[in-house]
């Protein structure tokens, strides 16, 4: 699949700058807007860019930031330390990410993105990865997207109606402190 000039124009508007190294639209929101782009492992100027999936839709990026401010990442990282099956899922997701990126161009690094496989460092990367690959690829990504959908009211616009809900995943979205995180729907 190739990215159209029209899509690149929309992504430029979403980002507020010209996108670099875009190979494809990896996820399109239910309302048709590009949501995640696949980027080349090396930008046109030769700079390494290990982030394979990059979140572009402003609704998604804003909600990822809100969830980060609400301390979702430390909660997820702690669970990686306590839940061996979850840690194994995250490690497999990391390896899949590397394999997929290296098939385009091997950067000679074991860095994938977002802190994988040992911690959750960036919900933007995790949400982009989950949306691009679907809800079965990485459990923590599935959870992050569910939180974004349920907290941000993005279900049916930026996130599919069919994406698992927090209740389906046995996550209480009210356990996080959103007081400093700006608006949300909860």
C-alpha angles and dihedrals in degrees: 000000000000130000117245125228087243091056091048089052091052092047090050089053091047093050097037089231140060111285117236130214096001111170100171148342099260096183131023119195118240088255089058100255119132108256106173131021127202109228132202115256087236121041120229091263090055097257112144111244110184095180102103096180119042123190111229110162107100093219090056096043092049092050092046087054092049091052091049091052089049088060099247092143097061089047091053094044091051089052090053087059093048104037114059094189091053091048090051091050090051092048091051090049089051091051092047090050091051092047092050094047094043090053086066096041130334110230091190092241136111092217111115109167147279094033096300131194101015106032144006107251105157128028091191090065093041093050092046091050093048094047092047095048102031135245096295098059104072124011096208090050091051089052093047091052091048090052091049091049095047100037097037098040089234098136110124095012110052097001126043118259087232096059111116113269126230089251090054089054094044093243121143105215089195093067090082127081107239095170093108095033102083126231126353136151106245 
